[in-house]
Amino acid sequence: MWISKQAYADLPESISVREFAVNGRIYVTTLLNAKHYPKQELALLYQQRWKIELDFRSIKTNRGMEMLRCKTPEMAKKEIAIRLLI
């Protein structure tokens, strides 16, 4: 099991989400307050994040880091640092 029984038991019974569309794209978020989180701003943030994710993918591919070989977070950080130095 990928999650402990206690962690699973601590999860809420349900999650409220807000769905909205901008320029024909549908977005779903748990940020429910539309006045505090306007849909145009959320869509822009999503687009910016998507660009960052694509950049991370390119960096990982170009540096041969699609699959890290280390088992611990500390060693993974070292492996990433070495790959970026190369």
Phi and psi restraints in degrees (range 20) as a CNS / XPLOR table:
assign (resid 1 and name C) (resid 2 and name N)
       (resid 2 and name CA) (resid 2 and name C) 1.0 -81.4 20.0 2
assign (resid 2 and name N) (resid 2 and name CA)
       (resid 2 and name C) (resid 3 and name N) 1.0 -10.2 20.0 2
assign (resid 2 and name C) (resid 3 and name N)
       (resid 3 and name CA) (resid 3 and name C) 1.0 -133.7 20.0 2
assign (resid 3 and name N) (resid 3 and name CA)
       (resid 3 and name C) (resid 4 and name N) 1.0 142.6 20.0 2
assign (resid 3 and name C) (resid 4 and name N)
       (resid 4 and name CA) (resid 4 and name C) 1.0 -69.6 20.0 2
assign (resid 4 and name N) (resid 4 and name CA)
       (resid 4 and name C) (resid 5 and name N) 1.0 156.8 20.0 2
assign (resid 4 and name C) (resid 5 and name N)
       (resid 5 and name CA) (resid 5 and name C) 1.0 -61.1 20.0 2
assign (resid 5 and name N) (resid 5 and name CA)
       (resid 5 and name C) (resid 6 and name N) 1.0 -37.3 20.0 2
assign (resid 5 and name C) (resid 6 and name N)
       (resid 6 and name CA) (resid 6 and name C) 1.0 -67.6 20.0 2
assign (resid 6 and name N) (resid 6 and name CA)
       (resid 6 and name C) (resid 7 and name N) 1.0 -44.3 20.0 2
assign (resid 6 and name C) (resid 7 and name N)
       (resid 7 and name CA) (resid 7 and name C) 1.0 -62.1 20.0 2
assign (resid 7 and name N) (resid 7 and name CA)
       (resid 7 and name C) (resid 8 and name N) 1.0 -40.1 20.0 2
assign (resid 7 and name C) (resid 8 and name N)
       (resid 8 and name CA) (resid 8 and name C) 1.0 -64.4 20.0 2
assign (resid 8 and name N) (resid 8 and name CA)
       (resid 8 and name C) (resid 9 and name N) 1.0 -41.6 20.0 2
assign (resid 8 and name C) (resid 9 and name N)
       (resid 9 and name CA) (resid 9 and name C) 1.0 -65.3 20.0 2
assign (resid 9 and name N) (resid 9 and name CA)
       (resid 9 and name C) (resid 10 and name N) 1.0 -28.2 20.0 2
assign (resid 9 and name C) (resid 10 and name N)
       (resid 10 and name CA) (resid 10 and name C) 1.0 -80.0 20.0 2
assign (resid 10 and name N) (resid 10 and name CA)
       (resid 10 and name C) (resid 11 and name N) 1.0 -10.8 20.0 2
assign (resid 10 and name C) (resid 11 and name N)
       (resid 11 and name CA) (resid 11 and name C) 1.0 -69.0 20.0 2
assign (resid 11 and name N) (resid 11 and name CA)
       (resid 11 and name C) (resid 12 and name N) 1.0 148.9 20.0 2
assign (resid 11 and name C) (resid 12 and name N)
       (resid 12 and name CA) (resid 12 and name C) 1.0 -69.8 20.0 2
assign (resid 12 and name N) (resid 12 and name CA)
       (resid 12 and name C) (resid 13 and name N) 1.0 157.3 20.0 2
assign (resid 12 and name C) (resid 13 and name N)
       (resid 13 and name CA) (resid 13 and name C) 1.0 -66.1 20.0 2
assign (resid 13 and name N) (resid 13 and name CA)
       (resid 13 and name C) (resid 14 and name N) 1.0 -33.8 20.0 2
assign (resid 13 and name C) (resid 14 and name N)
       (resid 14 and name CA) (resid 14 and name C) 1.0 -148.9 20.0 2
assign (resid 14 and name N) (resid 14 and name CA)
       (resid 14 and name C) (resid 15 and name N) 1.0 163.2 20.0 2
assign (resid 14 and name C) (resid 15 and name N)
       (resid 15 and name CA) (resid 15 and name C) 1.0 -129.1 20.0 2
assign (resid 15 and name N) (resid 15 and name CA)
       (resid 15 and name C) (resid 16 and name N) 1.0 131.0 20.0 2
assign (resid 15 and name C) (resid 16 and name N)
       (resid 16 and name CA) (resid 16 and name C) 1.0 -85.7 20.0 2
assign (resid 16 and name N) (resid 16 and name CA)
       (resid 16 and name C) (resid 17 and name N) 1.0 135.4 20.0 2
assign (resid 16 and name C) (resid 17 and name N)
       (resid 17 and name CA) (resid 17 and name C) 1.0 -130.1 20.0 2
assign (resid 17 and name N) (resid 17 and name CA)
       (resid 17 and name C) (resid 18 and name N) 1.0 159.7 20.0 2
assign (resid 17 and name C) (resid 18 and name N)
       (resid 18 and name CA) (resid 18 and name C) 1.0 -119.2 20.0 2
assign (resid 18 and name N) (resid 18 and name CA)
       (resid 18 and name C) (resid 19 and name N) 1.0 132.2 20.0 2
assign (resid 18 and name C) (resid 19 and name N)
       (resid 19 and name CA) (resid 19 and name C) 1.0 -115.1 20.0 2
assign (resid 19 and name N) (resid 19 and name CA)
       (resid 19 and name C) (resid 20 and name N) 1.0 135.9 20.0 2
assign (resid 19 and name C) (resid 20 and name N)
       (resid 20 and name CA) (resid 20 and name C) 1.0 -151.1 20.0 2
assign (resid 20 and name N) (resid 20 and name CA)
       (resid 20 and name C) (resid 21 and name N) 1.0 163.2 20.0 2
assign (resid 20 and name C) (resid 21 and name N)
       (resid 21 and name CA) (resid 21 and name C) 1.0 -123.0 20.0 2
assign (resid 21 and name N) (resid 21 and name CA)
       (resid 21 and name C) (resid 22 and name N) 1.0 141.9 20.0 2
assign (resid 21 and name C) (resid 22 and name N)
       (resid 22 and name CA) (resid 22 and name C) 1.0 -137.1 20.0 2
assign (resid 22 and name N) (resid 22 and name CA)
       (resid 22 and name C) (resid 23 and name N) 1.0 123.0 20.0 2
assign (resid 22 and name C) (resid 23 and name N)
       (resid 23 and name CA) (resid 23 and name C) 1.0 52.3 20.0 2
assign (resid 23 and name N) (resid 23 and name CA)
       (resid 23 and name C) (resid 24 and name N) 1.0 41.9 20.0 2
assign (resid 23 and name C) (resid 24 and name N)
       (resid 24 and name CA) (resid 24 and name C) 1.0 80.7 20.0 2
assign (resid 24 and name N) (resid 24 and name CA)
       (resid 24 and name C) (resid 25 and name N) 1.0 -4.3 20.0 2
assign (resid 24 and name C) (resid 25 and name N)
       (resid 25 and name CA) (resid 25 and name C) 1.0 -97.6 20.0 2
assign (resid 25 and name N) (resid 25 and name CA)
       (resid 25 and name C) (resid 26 and name N) 1.0 136.6 20.0 2
assign (resid 25 and name C) (resid 26 and name N)
       (resid 26 and name CA) (resid 26 and name C) 1.0 -98.8 20.0 2
assign (resid 26 and name N) (resid 26 and name CA)
       (resid 26 and name C) (resid 27 and name N) 1.0 132.7 20.0 2
assign (resid 26 and name C) (resid 27 and name N)
       (resid 27 and name CA) (resid 27 and name C) 1.0 -119.6 20.0 2
assign (resid 27 and name N) (resid 27 and name CA)
       (resid 27 and name C) (resid 28 and name N) 1.0 148.7 20.0 2
assign (resid 27 and name C) (resid 28 and name N)
       (resid 28 and name CA) (resid 28 and name C) 1.0 -131.2 20.0 2
assign (resid 28 and name N) (resid 28 and name CA)
       (resid 28 and name C) (resid 29 and name N) 1.0 132.0 20.0 2
assign (resid 28 and name C) (resid 29 and name N)
       (resid 29 and name CA) (resid 29 and name C) 1.0 -144.3 20.0 2
assign (resid 29 and name N) (resid 29 and name CA)
       (resid 29 and name C) (resid 30 and name N) 1.0 159.1 20.0 2
assign (resid 29 and name C) (resid 30 and name N)
       (resid 30 and name CA) (resid 30 and name C) 1.0 -94.7 20.0 2
assign (resid 30 and name N) (resid 30 and name CA)
       (resid 30 and name C) (resid 31 and name N) 1.0 0.1 20.0 2
assign (resid 30 and name C) (resid 31 and name N)
       (resid 31 and name CA) (resid 31 and name C) 1.0 -81.6 20.0 2
assign (resid 31 and name N) (resid 31 and name CA)
       (resid 31 and name C) (resid 32 and name N) 1.0 96.5 20.0 2
assign (resid 31 and name C) (resid 32 and name N)
       (resid 32 and name CA) (resid 32 and name C) 1.0 -83.7 20.0 2
assign (resid 32 and name N) (resid 32 and name CA)
       (resid 32 and name C) (resid 33 and name N) 1.0 -26.4 20.0 2
assign (resid 32 and name C) (resid 33 and name N)
       (resid 33 and name CA) (resid 33 and name C) 1.0 -78.2 20.0 2
assign (resid 33 and name N) (resid 33 and name CA)
       (resid 33 and name C) (resid 34 and name N) 1.0 102.8 20.0 2
assign (resid 33 and name C) (resid 34 and name N)
       (resid 34 and name CA) (resid 34 and name C) 1.0 -66.4 20.0 2
assign (resid 34 and name N) (resid 34 and name CA)
       (resid 34 and name C) (resid 35 and name N) 1.0 -29.8 20.0 2
assign (resid 34 and name C) (resid 35 and name N)
       (resid 35 and name CA) (resid 35 and name C) 1.0 -72.3 20.0 2
assign (resid 35 and name N) (resid 35 and name CA)
       (resid 35 and name C) (resid 36 and name N) 1.0 -38.3 20.0 2
assign (resid 35 and name C) (resid 36 and name N)
       (resid 36 and name CA) (resid 36 and name C) 1.0 -80.0 20.0 2
assign (resid 36 and name N) (resid 36 and name CA)
       (resid 36 and name C) (resid 37 and name N) 1.0 -31.0 20.0 2
assign (resid 36 and name C) (resid 37 and name N)
       (resid 37 and name CA) (resid 37 and name C) 1.0 -126.1 20.0 2
assign (resid 37 and name N) (resid 37 and name CA)
       (resid 37 and name C) (resid 38 and name N) 1.0 80.0 20.0 2
assign (resid 37 and name C) (resid 38 and name N)
       (resid 38 and name CA) (resid 38 and name C) 1.0 -61.8 20.0 2
assign (resid 38 and name N) (resid 38 and name CA)
       (resid 38 and name C) (resid 39 and name N) 1.0 144.7 20.0 2
assign (resid 38 and name C) (resid 39 and name N)
       (resid 39 and name CA) (resid 39 and name C) 1.0 -62.9 20.0 2
assign (resid 39 and name N) (resid 39 and name CA)
       (resid 39 and name C) (resid 40 and name N) 1.0 -34.5 20.0 2
assign (resid 39 and name C) (resid 40 and name N)
       (resid 40 and name CA) (resid 40 and name C) 1.0 -63.5 20.0 2
assign (resid 40 and name N) (resid 40 and name CA)
       (resid 40 and name C) (resid 41 and name N) 1.0 -42.0 20.0 2
assign (resid 40 and name C) (resid 41 and name N)
       (resid 41 and name CA) (resid 41 and name C) 1.0 -68.2 20.0 2
assign (resid 41 and name N) (resid 41 and name CA)
       (resid 41 and name C) (resid 42 and name N) 1.0 -40.1 20.0 2
assign (resid 41 and name C) (resid 42 and name N)
       (resid 42 and name CA) (resid 42 and name C) 1.0 -64.2 20.0 2
assign (resid 42 and name N) (resid 42 and name CA)
       (resid 42 and name C) (resid 43 and name N) 1.0 -40.2 20.0 2
assign (resid 42 and name C) (resid 43 and name N)
       (resid 43 and name CA) (resid 43 and name C) 1.0 -63.4 20.0 2
assign (resid 43 and name N) (resid 43 and name CA)
       (resid 43 and name C) (resid 44 and name N) 1.0 -41.1 20.0 2
assign (resid 43 and name C) (resid 44 and name N)
       (resid 44 and name CA) (resid 44 and name C) 1.0 -63.8 20.0 2
assign (resid 44 and name N) (resid 44 and name CA)
       (resid 44 and name C) (resid 45 and name N) 1.0 -43.4 20.0 2
assign (resid 44 and name C) (resid 45 and name N)
       (resid 45 and name CA) (resid 45 and name C) 1.0 -61.9 20.0 2
assign (resid 45 and name N) (resid 45 and name CA)
       (resid 45 and name C) (resid 46 and name N) 1.0 -41.0 20.0 2
assign (resid 45 and name C) (resid 46 and name N)
       (resid 46 and name CA) (resid 46 and name C) 1.0 -62.0 20.0 2
assign (resid 46 and name N) (resid 46 and name CA)
       (resid 46 and name C) (resid 47 and name N) 1.0 -44.3 20.0 2
assign (resid 46 and name C) (resid 47 and name N)
       (resid 47 and name CA) (resid 47 and name C) 1.0 -62.7 20.0 2
assign (resid 47 and name N) (resid 47 and name CA)
       (resid 47 and name C) (resid 48 and name N) 1.0 -40.5 20.0 2
assign (resid 47 and name C) (resid 48 and name N)
       (resid 48 and name CA) (resid 48 and name C) 1.0 -64.9 20.0 2
assign (resid 48 and name N) (resid 48 and name CA)
       (resid 48 and name C) (resid 49 and name N) 1.0 -43.0 20.0 2
assign (resid 48 and name C) (resid 49 and name N)
       (resid 49 and name CA) (resid 49 and name C) 1.0 -63.2 20.0 2
assign (resid 49 and name N) (resid 49 and name CA)
       (resid 49 and name C) (resid 50 and name N) 1.0 -40.0 20.0 2
assign (resid 49 and name C) (resid 50 and name N)
       (resid 50 and name CA) (resid 50 and name C) 1.0 -61.1 20.0 2
assign (resid 50 and name N) (resid 50 and name CA)
       (resid 50 and name C) (resid 51 and name N) 1.0 -40.8 20.0 2
assign (resid 50 and name C) (resid 51 and name N)
       (resid 51 and name CA) (resid 51 and name C) 1.0 -62.3 20.0 2
assign (resid 51 and name N) (resid 51 and name CA)
       (resid 51 and name C) (resid 52 and name N) 1.0 -40.7 20.0 2
assign (resid 51 and name C) (resid 52 and name N)
       (resid 52 and name CA) (resid 52 and name C) 1.0 -63.3 20.0 2
assign (resid 52 and name N) (resid 52 and name CA)
       (resid 52 and name C) (resid 53 and name N) 1.0 -43.8 20.0 2
assign (resid 52 and name C) (resid 53 and name N)
       (resid 53 and name CA) (resid 53 and name C) 1.0 -60.6 20.0 2
assign (resid 53 and name N) (resid 53 and name CA)
       (resid 53 and name C) (resid 54 and name N) 1.0 -41.1 20.0 2
assign (resid 53 and name C) (resid 54 and name N)
       (resid 54 and name CA) (resid 54 and name C) 1.0 -65.2 20.0 2
assign (resid 54 and name N) (resid 54 and name CA)
       (resid 54 and name C) (resid 55 and name N) 1.0 -39.1 20.0 2
assign (resid 54 and name C) (resid 55 and name N)
       (resid 55 and name CA) (resid 55 and name C) 1.0 -63.9 20.0 2
assign (resid 55 and name N) (resid 55 and name CA)
       (resid 55 and name C) (resid 56 and name N) 1.0 -43.4 20.0 2
assign (resid 55 and name C) (resid 56 and name N)
       (resid 56 and name CA) (resid 56 and name C) 1.0 -58.8 20.0 2
assign (resid 56 and name N) (resid 56 and name CA)
       (resid 56 and name C) (resid 57 and name N) 1.0 -42.9 20.0 2
assign (resid 56 and name C) (resid 57 and name N)
       (resid 57 and name CA) (resid 57 and name C) 1.0 -62.4 20.0 2
assign (resid 57 and name N) (resid 57 and name CA)
       (resid 57 and name C) (resid 58 and name N) 1.0 -41.9 20.0 2
assign (resid 57 and name C) (resid 58 and name N)
       (resid 58 and name CA) (resid 58 and name C) 1.0 -63.8 20.0 2
assign (resid 58 and name N) (resid 58 and name CA)
       (resid 58 and name C) (resid 59 and name N) 1.0 -44.2 20.0 2
assign (resid 58 and name C) (resid 59 and name N)
       (resid 59 and name CA) (resid 59 and name C) 1.0 -61.1 20.0 2
assign (resid 59 and name N) (resid 59 and name CA)
       (resid 59 and name C) (resid 60 and name N) 1.0 -47.1 20.0 2
assign (resid 59 and name C) (resid 60 and name N)
       (resid 60 and name CA) (resid 60 and name C) 1.0 -60.9 20.0 2
assign (resid 60 and name N) (resid 60 and name CA)
       (resid 60 and name C) (resid 61 and name N) 1.0 -41.9 20.0 2
assign (resid 60 and name C) (resid 61 and name N)
       (resid 61 and name CA) (resid 61 and name C) 1.0 -67.0 20.0 2
assign (resid 61 and name N) (resid 61 and name CA)
       (resid 61 and name C) (resid 62 and name N) 1.0 -46.7 20.0 2
assign (resid 61 and name C) (resid 62 and name N)
       (resid 62 and name CA) (resid 62 and name C) 1.0 -66.2 20.0 2
assign (resid 62 and name N) (resid 62 and name CA)
       (resid 62 and name C) (resid 63 and name N) 1.0 -28.6 20.0 2
assign (resid 62 and name C) (resid 63 and name N)
       (resid 63 and name CA) (resid 63 and name C) 1.0 -97.7 20.0 2
assign (resid 63 and name N) (resid 63 and name CA)
       (resid 63 and name C) (resid 64 and name N) 1.0 3.8 20.0 2
assign (resid 63 and name C) (resid 64 and name N)
       (resid 64 and name CA) (resid 64 and name C) 1.0 68.5 20.0 2
assign (resid 64 and name N) (resid 64 and name CA)
       (resid 64 and name C) (resid 65 and name N) 1.0 35.8 20.0 2
assign (resid 64 and name C) (resid 65 and name N)
       (resid 65 and name CA) (resid 65 and name C) 1.0 -112.8 20.0 2
assign (resid 65 and name N) (resid 65 and name CA)
       (resid 65 and name C) (resid 66 and name N) 1.0 27.8 20.0 2
assign (resid 65 and name C) (resid 66 and name N)
       (resid 66 and name CA) (resid 66 and name C) 1.0 -61.9 20.0 2
assign (resid 66 and name N) (resid 66 and name CA)
       (resid 66 and name C) (resid 67 and name N) 1.0 -35.4 20.0 2
assign (resid 66 and name C) (resid 67 and name N)
       (resid 67 and name CA) (resid 67 and name C) 1.0 -129.8 20.0 2
assign (resid 67 and name N) (resid 67 and name CA)
       (resid 67 and name C) (resid 68 and name N) 1.0 112.2 20.0 2
assign (resid 67 and name C) (resid 68 and name N)
       (resid 68 and name CA) (resid 68 and name C) 1.0 -80.2 20.0 2
assign (resid 68 and name N) (resid 68 and name CA)
       (resid 68 and name C) (resid 69 and name N) 1.0 144.7 20.0 2
assign (resid 68 and name C) (resid 69 and name N)
       (resid 69 and name CA) (resid 69 and name C) 1.0 -97.5 20.0 2
assign (resid 69 and name N) (resid 69 and name CA)
       (resid 69 and name C) (resid 70 and name N) 1.0 -13.7 20.0 2
assign (resid 69 and name C) (resid 70 and name N)
       (resid 70 and name CA) (resid 70 and name C) 1.0 -76.6 20.0 2
assign (resid 70 and name N) (resid 70 and name CA)
       (resid 70 and name C) (resid 71 and name N) 1.0 156.3 20.0 2
assign (resid 70 and name C) (resid 71 and name N)
       (resid 71 and name CA) (resid 71 and name C) 1.0 -104.1 20.0 2
assign (resid 71 and name N) (resid 71 and name CA)
       (resid 71 and name C) (resid 72 and name N) 1.0 -21.6 20.0 2
assign (resid 71 and name C) (resid 72 and name N)
       (resid 72 and name CA) (resid 72 and name C) 1.0 -111.3 20.0 2
assign (resid 72 and name N) (resid 72 and name CA)
       (resid 72 and name C) (resid 73 and name N) 1.0 154.5 20.0 2
assign (resid 72 and name C) (resid 73 and name N)
       (resid 73 and name CA) (resid 73 and name C) 1.0 -58.9 20.0 2
assign (resid 73 and name N) (resid 73 and name CA)
       (resid 73 and name C) (resid 74 and name N) 1.0 -38.6 20.0 2
assign (resid 73 and name C) (resid 74 and name N)
       (resid 74 and name CA) (resid 74 and name C) 1.0 -63.0 20.0 2
assign (resid 74 and name N) (resid 74 and name CA)
       (resid 74 and name C) (resid 75 and name N) 1.0 -44.6 20.0 2
assign (resid 74 and name C) (resid 75 and name N)
       (resid 75 and name CA) (resid 75 and name C) 1.0 -71.5 20.0 2
assign (resid 75 and name N) (resid 75 and name CA)
       (resid 75 and name C) (resid 76 and name N) 1.0 -32.8 20.0 2
assign (resid 75 and name C) (resid 76 and name N)
       (resid 76 and name CA) (resid 76 and name C) 1.0 -63.7 20.0 2
assign (resid 76 and name N) (resid 76 and name CA)
       (resid 76 and name C) (resid 77 and name N) 1.0 -40.7 20.0 2
assign (resid 76 and name C) (resid 77 and name N)
       (resid 77 and name CA) (resid 77 and name C) 1.0 -60.6 20.0 2
assign (resid 77 and name N) (resid 77 and name CA)
       (resid 77 and name C) (resid 78 and name N) 1.0 -42.2 20.0 2
assign (resid 77 and name C) (resid 78 and name N)
       (resid 78 and name CA) (resid 78 and name C) 1.0 -65.0 20.0 2
assign (resid 78 and name N) (resid 78 and name CA)
       (resid 78 and name C) (resid 79 and name N) 1.0 -42.1 20.0 2
assign (resid 78 and name C) (resid 79 and name N)
       (resid 79 and name CA) (resid 79 and name C) 1.0 -62.0 20.0 2
assign (resid 79 and name N) (resid 79 and name CA)
       (resid 79 and name C) (resid 80 and name N) 1.0 -43.5 20.0 2
assign (resid 79 and name C) (resid 80 and name N)
       (resid 80 and name CA) (resid 80 and name C) 1.0 -62.7 20.0 2
assign (resid 80 and name N) (resid 80 and name CA)
       (resid 80 and name C) (resid 81 and name N) 1.0 -44.4 20.0 2
assign (resid 80 and name C) (resid 81 and name N)
       (resid 81 and name CA) (resid 81 and name C) 1.0 -60.8 20.0 2
assign (resid 81 and name N) (resid 81 and name CA)
       (resid 81 and name C) (resid 82 and name N) 1.0 -42.9 20.0 2
assign (resid 81 and name C) (resid 82 and name N)
       (resid 82 and name CA) (resid 82 and name C) 1.0 -64.7 20.0 2
assign (resid 82 and name N) (resid 82 and name CA)
       (resid 82 and name C) (resid 83 and name N) 1.0 -42.9 20.0 2
assign (resid 82 and name C) (resid 83 and name N)
       (resid 83 and name CA) (resid 83 and name C) 1.0 -64.3 20.0 2
assign (resid 83 and name N) (resid 83 and name CA)
       (resid 83 and name C) (resid 84 and name N) 1.0 -36.1 20.0 2
assign (resid 83 and name C) (resid 84 and name N)
       (resid 84 and name CA) (resid 84 and name C) 1.0 -71.8 20.0 2
assign (resid 84 and name N) (resid 84 and name CA)
       (resid 84 and name C) (resid 85 and name N) 1.0 -29.1 20.0 2
assign (resid 84 and name C) (resid 85 and name N)
       (resid 85 and name CA) (resid 85 and name C) 1.0 -71.5 20.0 2
assign (resid 85 and name N) (resid 85 and name CA)
       (resid 85 and name C) (resid 86 and name N) 1.0 -31.1 20.0 2
